[in-house]
């Protein structure tokens, strides 16, 4: 199930930021994101916020294992908004 961006805005900012950090750290593991300094991380978090707002990134909740993760829209096989 996809979580709408409007619903994310109702969460505390720190919760959304932590979700984004988890996404970015998973990107470090596969080599898609390689910045580890504080300034680069803050820049990447801001970019992810914009991508979530634009629908390029989506938050997906899995009811099967009760997990939540950020995914690229292209990876979800959904049509553009």
C-alpha positions, 0 to 999 in steps of 0.5 A: 500500500502506498502512503500518500505524501499528504499523510507524511506531512502529518508525521513529525519531521524527525520521523520522515527524516529518519525514514529518508536516512534509512532509504539513503543508507540502503542506497549506500550499500548498493553504491547509489549514494556515497556521501557520508558527511553531514552537509551532504546528508542534509542535502540528500535529505532535502532532495528526497523530501522534494522527490517525495513531494513530486512523486518520484519517490513513494513510501510503501507500507507492507501489510505482510511484514508490517514494514515501511520503506521508500521506493523509486516510483519506477521500481513500483510499476505505477503510472506517473501522477 
